[in-house]
Amino acid sequence: MHDLVIRGATVIDGTGAERKVADVAVDNGTIAAVSNDVAVGPGQREIDGEGLLLTPGWVDIHTHYDGQATWDPYLTPSSWHGVTTAVFGNCSVGFAPVRPGTEPYLINLMEGVEDIPETVLAEGIDFRWESFQDYMDVLASTPRIMDIGTQVPHAALRYYVMGERGADFAAHPTDEEITRMGELLEASLNAGALGFTTSRTVKHRAADGRLVSSYGAEEAELTGLAQAMRRADAGVLEVNSDFGEGDFARLRAAAEIAGRPLSVLLVQVDKKPNLWRETLDQVGQACADGMEVTAQVGSRAIGVMMGLEATMHPFTSHPVWLEMAALSPRERYTRLRDDENLRHRLIAERPDEKTMHFKEVELQRTFELDAAVNYEPAPDQSIAARAKAQGRDPFDLALELMMQNDGQALLMHPFENYCAGDLEVVKEMLEDPNTVCGVADAGAHVGVICDASSPTSLLTHWGRDRTRGEKLPLEFLVRKQTHDTARTYGLLDRGVIAPGYKADINLIDFEALRLQRPHIVYDLPAGGRRIIQKADGYRHTFVSGVEVMRGGEATGELPGQLLRGARAVPN
């Protein structure tokens, strides 16, 4: 008798193959049988899957749960969206290695780069480690809802070896320091780190304004670290870069020295709207030359959510708003609601014309995020366009909308992947054979985004709901978020529904699959704020054959493990 049998579900197996109705059996945490013609024997537990999609669990390779993984066994919001494997340590930031007493620097860096408040990290993280291996041991000792993997962050490694000089992107390590960084990286990879990550973008700054220190890493430093990866013969080189002149060539050269896969983040930016295509062409050429290179792309635009309780909104720098800085969010909302003159001053006064003009321009690409949760709104639905049509000040409309839902309504401002006012560029990215899903930043930017829900919007928007262009086949979309992401990190035991593979499974009511409206909660350590977003339609999620989510709620089971190194294809 099988441990579990799911009968008559529509199986999308993660390989891109055409869906089929089949029975799926699970034994000892792995898939034992997938059959649409021969009856599968009975199970100790059986689930009627008729009318439901059965897919592999989502593999999210670009998260920032480095701190949250030490205090939250449920890794929300990701677990609400069918994610069964999460990889963090991305973008050169993380919390190991760390010398005792230097934790504030890593916290300051994570706060600035990934918008996770210092108070949350300082309160939530119990630094019970120094080496990266120690950090992995702490992660391994904590029960959790999903499998996790972590990577060695360049900035932390640099600071550990170089001290305060290591926080300065313009400071260059000595030969001895490069050797020491290489030794530590090699040891961490040998202990099971899934990769090494670096950042070369001006967007990444510590909370104190300093650029992330890996930004200025020169050839000697990159070469020394690449040689360490070659010696270990393990790990992925993950990079977030602005891709200035010659940068891809430098990164390609490092990956060639390492003899390891290279994975780069890819987005469209307004200032250089075609740069992503140039970079993707370079990725394609590297692949044609026999290298393993992937570009991580999103399923929707990248932007910020604005609200009266969020980190950002059109009035955050307005003196009238700053006068209320000492009030709680509820108190600020109550004053705004009850004081018409206060609202008038926010709208009518222009104390800083330059700043207010910039924000007014922002409102030309800012949209109401209503219950429909539309991530591809038309330009004529922007706050500025709607206000013009109504003969109103756009700030007046923005304030009115944010006052809805008891002052908790949110606006959406996409600033990347939306230059043309639609998601055609994202479609192009997704369709490229060398791309995988991977810029959701789950666990990060908690006061401005909630893109941990991206796997759900990948299916709903592109597979069913899109109205402003072509849709994409579900089989293709599932592969992008399972088989392909898993293989990017050598996790070859998951991401496919086939005998021998790990029984990480989503059972989905696709017609009912919906993103709920994002909202703000105060559930982080020290009462920290974050934007969360749940979903309807996930009936069951299994990790290693254990049901961890049922009907959108956690079962309390915690079978997840720390992944140490790559995983082989099942026999």
C-alpha positions in Angstrom: 0.0 0.0 0.0 1.3 3.4 -1.0 1.7 6.2 1.6 -0.3 8.6 -0.6 -2.3 8.3 -3.8 -3.7 11.3 -5.7 -6.2 10.0 -8.2 -7.4 11.5 -11.5 -5.5 14.8 -11.3 -4.4 16.7 -14.4 -0.6 16.3 -14.2 1.7 19.0 -15.6 5.0 17.2 -14.8 7.5 20.1 -15.0 9.3 18.9 -18.2 7.2 20.8 -20.6 5.4 17.7 -21.8 1.7 17.9 -22.5 -0.6 17.5 -19.5 -2.3 14.2 -18.8 -4.9 12.9 -16.4 -3.1 10.4 -14.1 -2.9 8.8 -10.7 0.2 9.7 -8.7 1.5 7.6 -5.9 4.0 8.6 -3.2 6.2 6.4 -0.9 8.9 7.3 1.5 9.0 10.9 0.4 9.4 10.2 -3.3 7.1 9.7 -6.3 6.5 6.0 -6.7 4.2 5.9 -9.8 2.6 8.2 -12.3 0.0 6.3 -14.4 -2.8 7.2 -16.8 -3.5 3.7 -18.1 -2.6 1.1 -15.4 -4.4 1.4 -12.1 -2.2 2.5 -9.2 -2.7 0.5 -6.0 -4.4 1.8 -2.9 -2.9 4.4 -0.6 -3.0 4.9 3.2 -4.3 8.3 2.2 -6.1 9.0 -1.0 -7.1 12.4 -2.5 -9.5 12.9 -5.3 -7.6 15.1 -7.8 -10.4 15.3 -10.5 -10.4 18.8 -12.0 -7.3 19.8 -10.2 -3.8 20.5 -11.5 -0.9 18.5 -10.1 2.5 20.1 -10.5 5.9 19.9 -8.9 6.4 22.3 -6.0 7.8 25.7 -7.0 11.6 26.1 -6.7 12.4 29.8 -6.0 16.1 30.4 -6.5 16.2 34.1 -5.7 15.0 34.9 -2.2 16.4 36.8 0.8 15.4 34.7 3.7 18.9 34.8 5.2 17.6 36.2 8.5 14.0 35.1 8.4 15.0 31.5 8.0 16.5 31.6 11.5 13.3 32.6 13.2 10.4 31.7 10.9 9.9 28.0 10.2 7.1 28.7 7.8 9.0 31.1 5.5 5.9 33.2 4.6 4.8 34.5 2.2 6.5 31.9 0.0 4.8 28.9 1.6 1.4 30.4 0.8 2.3 30.3 -2.9 3.3 26.7 -3.4 7.1 27.1 -2.9 8.7 24.0 -1.7 12.4 24.9 -2.2 13.9 28.4 -1.6 17.5 29.5 -2.2 18.9 32.6 -0.5 22.2 34.4 0.1 21.7 36.3 -3.2 23.0 39.7 -4.4 26.2 39.6 -2.3 24.4 40.1 1.1 23.9 37.7 4.0 24.9 37.1 7.6 27.9 34.7 7.4 30.8 34.6 7.8 30.7 37.2 10.6 33.2 38.1 13.4 31.6 38.6 16.8 30.9 42.3 17.2 30.6 43.1 13.5 27.0 42.0 13.0 25.8 45.6 12.8 27.6 46.1 9.5 25.9 43.1 7.9 22.5 44.2 9.3 23.1 47.7 8.0 23.9 46.3 4.6 20.9 44.0 4.4 18.6 46.9 5.6 19.9 49.1 2.8 20.1 46.6 0.0 17.0 44.6 0.7 14.8 47.0 2.8 14.5 44.8 5.9 14.4 47.1 9.0 17.4 47.0 11.3 15.2 46.6 14.4 13.7 43.4 12.8 17.0 41.9 12.0 18.7 42.9 15.3 15.8 41.5 17.3 15.1 38.4 15.1 18.5 37.0 14.5 20.4 35.2 17.2 24.0 35.2 15.8 25.1 31.8 17.0 27.7 31.4 14.3 30.9 32.8 12.9 31.9 30.7 10.0 29.6 30.0 7.0 29.7 26.4 8.0 28.5 27.3 11.5 25.6 29.3 9.9 24.6 26.3 7.8 24.6 24.1 10.9 22.2 26.5 12.7 20.0 26.5 9.6 20.1 22.7 9.5 19.1 22.4 13.2 15.8 24.3 12.7 12.7 22.5 11.6 10.9 24.2 8.7 8.1 23.9 6.1 10.3 23.7 3.0 13.8 22.8 1.8 16.3 25.7 1.8 19.7 26.3 0.3 22.1 29.1 0.9 25.0 30.8 -0.8 28.2 32.6 0.2 27.7 36.4 -0.1 30.7 38.3 -1.4 30.2 41.4 0.8 30.1 39.4 4.0 33.1 37.4 3.0 35.0 40.5 2.1 34.2 42.2 5.4 35.2 39.2 7.4 38.6 39.0 5.8 39.4 42.7 5.2 37.8 44.3 8.3 36.4 47.8 7.9 38.4 48.2 4.6 36.2 45.4 3.2 33.1 47.7 3.5 34.7 50.2 1.0 34.1 49.2 -2.7 37.1 51.3 -3.6 39.4 49.3 -1.3 41.2 46.4 -2.9 42.3 43.3 -1.1 45.9 42.3 -0.9 47.1 39.0 -2.4 47.0 37.4 1.0 43.5 38.6 1.6 42.4 37.2 -1.8 43.9 33.9 -0.8 42.1 33.9 2.5 38.8 34.7 0.9 39.3 31.9 -1.6 40.1 29.4 1.2 37.0 30.3 3.1 34.8 30.2 0.0 36.2 26.8 -1.0 35.6 25.4 2.5 32.0 26.8 2.4 31.3 25.2 -0.9 32.7 21.9 0.2 30.4 22.1 3.2 27.4 22.4 1.0 26.9 26.1 0.0 25.0 26.2 -3.3 26.8 29.1 -4.7 28.8 32.3 -4.4 27.0 35.6 -5.0 28.2 39.1 -5.9 26.7 42.5 -6.7 27.9 45.0 -9.3 25.0 47.5 -9.3 24.7 51.0 -7.9 21.2 50.2 -6.8 22.7 48.2 -3.9 23.7 50.4 -1.0 23.9 49.9 2.8 21.5 51.9 4.9 24.3 54.3 5.6 24.6 55.1 1.9 27.7 53.1 1.1 27.8 51.0 -2.1 27.9 47.3 -1.6 31.6 46.5 -1.3 31.6 43.9 -4.1 30.7 46.6 -6.6 34.4 47.5 -7.1 35.8 44.0 -7.2 38.6 43.9 -9.8 39.9 41.1 -12.0 42.4 39.8 -9.4 39.7 39.4 -6.7 37.2 37.8 -9.1 39.9 35.4 -10.4 40.9 34.4 -6.9 37.4 33.6 -5.9 36.7 31.8 -9.2 39.8 29.6 -8.7 38.3 28.7 -5.3 35.1 27.6 -7.0 37.1 25.5 -9.4 39.0 23.8 -6.6 35.7 23.0 -4.9 34.1 22.0 -8.2 30.8 23.2 -6.7 28.4 26.0 -6.7 26.8 28.6 -9.0 28.2 32.1 -9.5 25.2 34.4 -9.1 25.5 38.1 -10.1 23.3 41.2 -9.9 24.9 43.7 -12.2 24.2 47.0 -14.1 26.1 45.4 -17.0 28.2 48.4 -17.8 30.8 48.3 -20.5 32.7 45.0 -20.4 31.0 43.8 -17.3 29.4 40.6 -18.8 32.8 39.7 -20.3 34.4 40.0 -16.9 31.8 37.8 -15.3 32.0 35.3 -18.1 35.7 35.1 -17.7 35.3 34.4 -14.0 32.8 31.7 -14.7 35.1 30.1 -17.3 38.0 30.1 -14.7 35.6 28.6 -12.1 34.3 26.0 -14.5 30.9 26.6 -12.9 27.5 27.8 -14.0 26.8 31.5 -14.1 23.4 33.0 -13.3 22.7 36.7 -13.8 19.7 38.8 -13.0 17.9 40.4 -16.0 15.5 43.4 -15.9 14.6 46.2 -18.3 15.5 49.7 -17.0 14.1 53.0 -18.3 17.5 54.6 -18.9 18.7 51.8 -21.1 15.5 50.0 -22.3 17.4 47.7 -24.7 20.3 46.8 -22.5 18.6 43.6 -21.3 18.5 42.3 -24.9 22.2 42.9 -25.3 22.9 41.1 -22.1 20.6 38.2 -23.1 22.4 38.0 -26.5 25.7 37.6 -24.5 24.1 34.9 -22.4 23.0 33.1 -25.5 26.5 33.3 -27.0 28.0 31.9 -23.9 25.6 29.0 -23.9 26.3 28.4 -27.6 30.0 28.3 -26.7 29.3 25.4 -24.3 29.0 27.3 -21.0 26.1 26.9 -18.4 24.6 30.4 -18.2 21.1 31.4 -17.2 19.4 34.8 -16.9 16.9 35.1 -14.0 13.8 37.0 -15.0 10.5 38.1 -13.4 7.0 37.1 -14.2 5.7 40.7 -13.9 7.0 44.3 -13.6 9.3 45.2 -10.7 8.2 48.2 -8.7 7.1 49.5 -5.3 3.8 49.5 -3.5 2.8 52.8 -2.0 0.5 53.3 0.9 0.0 55.4 4.1 1.6 52.6 6.1 4.2 51.5 3.5 7.8 52.7 3.2 6.9 54.9 0.3 4.1 57.1 -1.0 3.8 60.4 -2.7 3.9 62.4 0.6 6.7 60.7 2.5 8.9 63.8 2.3 6.2 66.4 2.6 6.6 68.6 5.7 2.9 68.2 6.6 3.4 64.4 6.7 6.7 64.7 8.6 4.9 66.7 11.3 3.1 63.4 12.1 6.2 61.3 12.2 5.8 60.6 16.0 2.3 59.3 15.5 1.4 55.6 15.0 0.0 54.6 11.6 -3.5 54.5 13.0 -3.2 57.9 14.6 -1.9 59.4 11.3 -4.8 57.9 9.4 -7.3 59.2 11.9 -6.0 62.7 11.7 -6.1 62.6 7.9 -9.6 61.2 7.9 -10.9 63.8 10.4 -9.0 66.9 9.3 -10.0 68.2 5.9 -7.5 71.1 6.2 -4.7 68.7 6.8 -5.6 66.8 3.6 -5.8 70.1 1.7 -2.4 71.1 2.8 -0.9 67.8 1.7 -2.3 68.3 -1.8 -2.0 72.0 -2.3 1.3 72.9 -0.8 4.5 72.4 -2.8 7.3 72.9 -0.3 9.9 71.2 -2.5 9.0 71.8 -6.1 11.7 69.6 -7.4 10.7 66.6 -5.3 7.0 67.1 -5.8 7.5 67.3 -9.6 9.4 64.0 -9.5 6.6 62.4 -7.6 4.1 63.9 -10.0 6.0 62.2 -12.8 5.9 59.0 -10.8 2.1 59.2 -10.7 2.1 58.9 -14.5 3.1 55.3 -14.0 1.3 54.6 -10.7 -1.9 52.6 -10.5 -4.6 51.6 -8.1 -4.1 48.1 -6.8 -7.7 47.0 -6.3 -9.2 43.7 -5.6 -8.6 42.5 -9.1 -4.8 42.7 -8.5 -4.0 43.5 -12.1 -0.2 43.6 -12.7 -0.5 44.8 -16.3 -2.7 47.9 -16.1 -3.0 50.1 -19.2 -1.4 53.6 -19.2 -4.8 55.3 -19.2 -5.5 53.8 -15.8 -2.6 55.6 -14.1 -3.3 57.9 -11.3 -2.1 60.9 -13.4 -4.3 59.9 -16.4 -7.4 59.3 -14.3 -6.9 62.5 -12.5 -6.6 64.4 -15.7 -9.7 62.8 -17.1 -11.6 63.9 -13.9 -10.1 67.4 -13.9 -8.4 66.7 -10.5 -5.0 67.1 -9.0 -3.2 63.7 -9.2 -2.1 64.0 -5.6 -5.7 64.5 -4.6 -6.7 61.2 -6.3 -3.7 59.4 -4.9 -4.5 60.4 -1.4 -8.2 59.5 -1.8 -7.3 56.0 -3.1 -4.7 55.4 -0.3 -7.4 56.4 2.3 -9.6 53.5 1.2 -9.8 50.3 3.2 -9.4 52.2 6.4 -6.2 53.8 5.2 -4.6 50.5 4.1 -5.1 50.6 0.4 -2.0 50.3 -1.8 -0.9 51.9 -5.1 1.5 50.1 -7.5 4.4 51.9 -9.2 6.2 49.6 -11.7 9.7 51.0 -12.5 11.4 48.1 -14.3 10.1 45.8 -17.0 7.3 48.4 -17.8 8.9 51.0 -20.1 6.2 50.5 -22.8 3.3 50.3 -20.4 2.8 46.6 -20.8 4.5 43.2 -20.1 5.5 42.3 -23.7 9.1 42.7 -22.6 8.5 40.1 -19.8 7.0 37.8 -22.3 10.1 38.0 -24.5 12.3 37.3 -21.4 10.2 34.3 -20.4 10.2 32.8 -23.8 14.0 32.8 -24.2 15.4 29.3 -23.7 18.2 30.6 -21.5 16.0 32.3 -18.9 14.5 31.0 -15.6 12.2 32.6 -13.1 14.3 34.3 -10.4 13.9 37.9 -9.4 11.0 37.7 -6.9 13.1 38.7 -3.9 10.9 36.8 -1.4 11.6 37.9 2.1 13.1 41.3 1.0 11.9 44.8 0.4 9.2 44.1 3.0 7.9 47.7 3.1 7.6 48.2 -0.6 6.9 44.9 -2.5 5.5 41.4 -2.0 6.8 39.6 -5.1 7.0 36.3 -3.2 3.7 35.8 -4.9 5.3 35.7 -8.4 4.9 32.0 -8.9 1.2 32.4 -8.5 0.9 35.4 -10.9 3.1 33.5 -13.4 0.3 30.9 -13.7 -2.7 33.1 -13.4 -1.6 36.1 -15.5 0.3 34.3 -18.2 -1.6 31.1 -18.3 -5.2 32.3 -17.9 -6.0 36.0 -17.3 -3.9 38.1 -19.6 -6.0 40.5 -21.8 -3.4 42.8 -23.3 -1.5 40.3 -25.3 -0.8 36.6 -25.9 -0.9 34.1 -23.1 1.7 31.3 -22.6 1.0 27.5 -22.2 0.7 26.2 -18.7 3.1 23.4 -19.4 5.8 25.9 -20.4 5.1 28.1 -17.3 5.3 25.2 -14.9 8.6 24.1 -16.3 10.1 27.6 -15.9 9.4 27.6 -12.2 10.2 23.9 -11.4 12.4 21.8 -13.7 14.4 24.8 -15.0 15.0 26.6 -11.7 15.9 23.4 -9.9 18.5 22.6 -12.6 20.0 26.0 -12.4 21.3 25.1 -9.0 22.0 21.4 -9.7 19.0 20.3 -7.7 18.2 17.4 -10.1 16.1 15.4 -7.6 13.1 17.7 -7.8 11.0 19.8 -10.1 9.6 16.9 -12.0 6.6 14.6 -11.4 8.1 11.2 -12.3 9.0 8.0 -10.4 12.1 8.5 -8.2 11.8 12.3 -7.9 11.2 14.0 -4.6 7.5 14.2 -3.8 7.3 18.0 -3.7 3.8 18.5 -5.1 1.2 21.3 -5.6 -2.4 20.3 -6.1 -4.2 23.4 -7.5 -7.8 24.4 -8.3 -6.7 26.4 -11.3 -10.1 28.1 -11.9 -10.1 29.3 -8.3 -6.4 30.3 -8.3 -6.4 34.0 -7.3 -4.0 36.4 -5.8 -5.5 38.2 -2.8 -5.0 41.9 -2.4 -1.7 42.7 -0.7 -1.9 44.3 2.7 0.3 45.4 5.6 0.8 43.5 8.8 3.1 44.0 11.8 4.2 40.4 12.5 8.0 40.6 12.2 10.3 40.6 15.2 10.1 43.9 17.2 6.7 44.5 15.7 8.2 45.1 12.3 6.0 45.9 9.3 5.7 44.0 6.1 3.5 43.7 3.0 2.0 40.3 2.6 -0.1 38.7 -0.1 -1.9 35.4 0.1 -3.6 33.3 -2.6 -6.7 31.2 -3.1 -6.7 27.9 -5.0 -3.8 26.0 -3.5 -5.6 22.9 -2.2 -2.6 20.9 -1.0 1.1 21.4 -1.0 3.5 18.5 -0.1 7.2 18.5 0.7 8.8 15.1 0.6 5.4 13.6 0.5 4.3 15.4 3.7 1.4 17.7 3.5 2.5 21.1 4.7 -0.3 23.4 3.4 -4.0 22.6 3.0 -6.5 25.1 1.7 -4.1 28.0 2.2 -3.3 27.1 5.9 -0.2 25.4 7.3 -0.7 21.9 8.7 2.0 22.3 11.2 4.2 19.7 9.6 7.8 20.8 9.1 9.7 18.3 6.9 12.0 20.8 5.2 15.7 20.4 5.3 18.9 22.4 4.5 20.3 21.4 1.1 24.0 20.8 1.2 25.3 20.8 -2.3 23.8 19.7 -5.6 21.5 16.7 -5.9 21.8 13.9 -8.5 19.1 12.8 -11.0 17.1 9.9 -9.3 18.0 6.4 -10.5 
